[in-house]
Amino acid sequence: MTDELPLVGAQLGFALMAERSGRRTAIYGLYRIAPSLLPAADLNVILQSIVHRNPTLSHRIRFRRGVGYQERYQAAHEFAELGAENEDESLRRIMEEVAAFEGAPDGASMVVRLVRSPHADYLLLICEHALVDGQGFDLIKKQLAAPAPPREGEWDRFEAAVYEQAEFEAAAEKRGVGFWTERLSAFPEGLRKGALRGDPQGVRYVLAPSVAIPSVFRGSCFPLVLFSLHRAVRDVAGVEPTVIAYPWGRPRKAPSAVCFLNTVISLDLTGPRDISEAVGDFLDGWYSEIDCADVPFQSVAAIKPAVSGSIAGLLTYQVASGDSTVNIAGIPAVEISPTYGRSQSMAPFTVAAVVRGKQVELTLVVDEEITGYSGERLGARWHHRLGEVLSCFADGEQGAVRSSESSESGRLKA
């Protein structure tokens, strides 16, 4: 068993952003519970169990001579109860706690706050995103139900999985750098770079109207959601070509909560052509990009450094299960979306698309002072463009979009 492990997936990107900005990136969930039902003592026992069951929470990100690594330390979660007079104050305090977590790079890897108010209690669970990705966070969420001991050999499995992922990424880089070198040759050196905040401001979520998926549509909506976002950014920002980033990870069975996702970029090089004419070429380009998606983002950015400074925004994508109920110490809770959010520090906006049945729900967090356009304006254009591109498939003329929703849901969740 070693006290130092390599950084894998998006970890290096998160670590470099934290070094530059002094702020780490949080991944968090918010759960509403009936007031005064959840005993703090019971919750604390479960939280300690979660730390013991997930070795990644016992690591910190460190640099030595410019090389990043994961350092093992004696981890402990941080828990506190807070009071609030009403729901608005509860949600305000929650965003303050997320901001405080991100502003403490050397703080605990998992922080939990139980905000009690007369009408409802809120449980806020925050983890460091460089250590826990979306799939790992889902596992931690399930572990809130009851305490349990770690499986025998959990640390050995965790370390083996990290080294296996590192070897996989090294092989992917060797195979894929040639592709990305050619792909980025069309990327203009003079593309306008977007200014980024070291301390992204909290802004209210913008909810755009849902977009109906045609009943005859087959396959994954993801590439069309991505293409329509490219077109929407062109509409409101006037930049071309556009660059969108999104998380991607190969199918895996994580031994515990861990961050193995990579950040992938998408280029829309189809020019100003009509959307019905351009979508086929965009899909061909995206299929090629995704075949080389396992090349670590930092390696892609090293080919042409202008890429990382020109990312218009970050897209997350999920196929909803339909059940928002979470079991916390045997008590039912409802997972909710907070009112305010922060964009990731790598891009001036972060947007999410959730497929729920035959609808695509669109949510946006846009830092208007940086982008020059509002979340409402981008949301309206994204809604329009997604409806437009989906209509191209309504009559079946374009054929099915490759790959299934179920397989891509796990790969695309942040």
Buried (B, 14 or more C-beta within 10 A) or exposed (E): EEEEBBBBBBBBBBBBBBBEBEBBBBBBBBBBBEEEEBEEEBBBEBBBBBBBBBBBBBBBBBEEEEEBBBEBEEBBBBBEEBEBEEBEBBBBBBBBBBBBBBEBBEBBBBBBBBBBBEEBBBBBBBBBBBBBBBBBBBBBBEBBBEBEEBEEEBBEBBBEBBBEBBEBBEEBBEEBBEBBEEBBEEBEEEBEEBEBBEEBBBBEBBBBEBBBBBEEBEBBBBBBBBBBBBBBBBBBBEBBBBBBBBBBBBEBEBBBBBBBBBBBBBBBBBEEEEBEEBBEBBBEBBEEBBEBBBBBBBBBBEBBEBBBBBBBBBBBBBBEEEEEEBBBBEBEBEBBEBBBBBBBBBBBBBBBBBBBEEBBBBBBBBBBEBBEBBBBBBBBBBBBBBBBBBEBBBEEEBEEBEBEBEEBBBBBBB
